[in-house]
Amino acid sequence: MKTKDFFEDMQKRYLRELTEKILPFWTTYAIDKNGAINNSITEDGVVLGKDRYYWCQGRALWTFSAVYNYIEKEERWLNIAANLFNYICKHGFDKHGNCVYMTDNAGKVKKGNVSIHTDAFILYGIGEYYRATGDEKAKDYMLRIYENTARMLNDPGKIQTYPFDTPEGLRAHSVHMVFAHLYYKTGVYLDDRRIKEHGLKLAEELLILFYNGQKDALLEFCIFDPVKAAKNSEYLDIYNFGHGIEAMWFLMDISSNEKDFSLMDIILRILRQNLERGWDREYGGILLYAKMRGLEIDYSVCPDKKPSWSHNEAMVALLYAYFLTGNEFWLDWHKKMDEFVFRVFPNKHLEWTNWFDRSCKHPIPAQKGLEIKCNFHTPRALIMQILLCGKILSNLQK
């Protein structure tokens, strides 16, 4: 059993990484004078352009609001968040109240409402900002985005997920998991039972629709229209290890807050399967995805690249699993993941490198449609682990 000193040291290390490296990168290089975040930015802080990708703006709003809410009650964080909130409200919505994907610096729309993920992350950011401020304007936007996205979710054939379009006739696990998490959080923050229950419903559906019991795998797509899906059957076997891991900590978070642990057995089973099946035995780290061929896993289709985001989410999931179970198995895995992550992803420019090749020796360029760097997965993972260490330490003192 680990001691109090062990978790205090872990908490301090993550706090230093967040406050002395990650956040200074963004405050030094990326805060624009108009309040937006410069998200077209290189790993060493060179701004390449000022087009605004609004899922990045929403994510940054979440990060700075969360730093204020959970890490440091300093006005500088709230000021950055307030400027972001005002910029998003001014430029980030079309005339129907839907979130736009991209504008230029002046707010002229370059891509409109082409991805429900943009709506998701703007809701996420505004929700955390509302928690920090109680701003009624933020509440109004949260309710509006909820109503708009709830209508979209009721008609899955019309859900857009640019730049990675969902194959026709299929539902995407990534959409279900993020809105389970977001609606639950939104319902809690607004004290709105209807929205919270919607999040709980999506969380339950996530395991019903996307978990294939025969293959013992949480898969990336499921069918909602068999006729249209017939030509896209090859997508039904995609096994995205990182998404499954991230989804499981979302479900653990809901279970913990609801004090309902009835789904923990299947949550932990899926988490373990994704870790053990997704771990790269040659180079370490989590593979991006594979395919299920019957009951066998085909790794030959796995892309030659590894993102930092999935490893961030794995660290949160593993520490959450340890917090809820006390089982050293999860802490051993967390140590393994921590050692890999801090060996590979932090760079000399304070932030973490987004993508490497599979060997983790060569950084690779930004991905198609995502020529950006987001202030999100790394700070969120650090914040979550700082908070989880606090909860573990509290338990040790009882």
C-alpha positions, 0 to 999 in steps of 0.5 A: 500500500502506498503512503501519504508521501507517495501521493503528496509527491505525485500531486506536487509533481503534476501541479508543477507540470501544470503551473510551471510548464503547460499554462505558461506556454499558453499565457506566453504564446497563445493569448490574443489581444482580442481574447481568443486563443491562437490555436494554429500554433507550433510546438515551440510557440510560433503562431501560424495563423489566426483562424479560430477553431471553436472546439479549441476555443471551448476547450481553452475556456474549460481549461482556464475556468477549471484552473480557477475553480480547482487549482488557483483562485486567481483573477488572472485565470478568470480574466482569461476565461472571461475574455474567451467567453465573450469572444465565443459568444460574439463570434462562435454561433450562427443565426440559429444558435448552433456553434460554428466550426471556424472563423477568421480572426475578425469573426467571419465564418469560414466553416459553419455548423459542421461538427457536433463536437464543436457544440460539445466543447463550447458547452463544456467550456461555458459550463465550467465558466458558469461554475466559476462565475454564476453568469446568467448569460452563460446559463442561457447559452448552456440551455440553448446548446443543450436543446440544439444538440439534444435535437441533433442526437435524436436524428443520428443520420444528420449528426455531422462530425467534421473533419472525421465524418461518421459513415452513413448509417452508423453511430459514433461512440465518440459522440455518445461518450462526450455527451454522456459526460457533458449532459451529466455535468451540465445537469449537475451545474445547472441543478437541472434533473432533466439534463442530468438524466439525459446524461445518465441515459447516454451513459447507459446506452454507451455500454448497450450500443457499443460494447460487443459482448461476443468480442468483449470489446467496446467498438467505435461504431454501431448500426442505427440504419441497417440499409444505409450501414450495409455499405460501411460494414468495414467500420464496425470492427474499428477498435479505438483503444484511447476512446474506450479508455477515456469513456471509462473514466467518464463513466467512473466519474458519473458512478462516483458522483451518483454513488452508484457502482452497479456498472463498475465490473464492466467499466473496469473490464473494458478499461483493462481490455483496452489497456492490455490489448492496446499496449504496444509491446515493442515500443510502449504506449497505447496504439491508436486503433486496431480492428476486430476480425471475428474474435481476433485483433488485427493490429496490421491496420494500426497507423504508425503514430501515437497521440499524447491525448490517449495517454493523458486519458489513460493516466486519469482512468487508471488513477480513478480506478485506483481511487474507487477500488484501492486495487494496486493493479491500477496503480501499477499500470498508472506508474507504467503509463506515467513513466512512458508519458513523461519520457516521451511527450514533454518537450523543451518548449514547456508544452507536450508534443501532440503526435509521434510516430509509433516508435516515439522517436519522431514528432509528426505534423498536425493531422488533416483538418486539425492543424491546431494545438489545443490547450485541453487534454494535457491540462485536464489530465493534470487537473483531474489527477491533482484532484484525485490525489487529493481524494486519495489523500483524504481517504488515507487520513480517515 
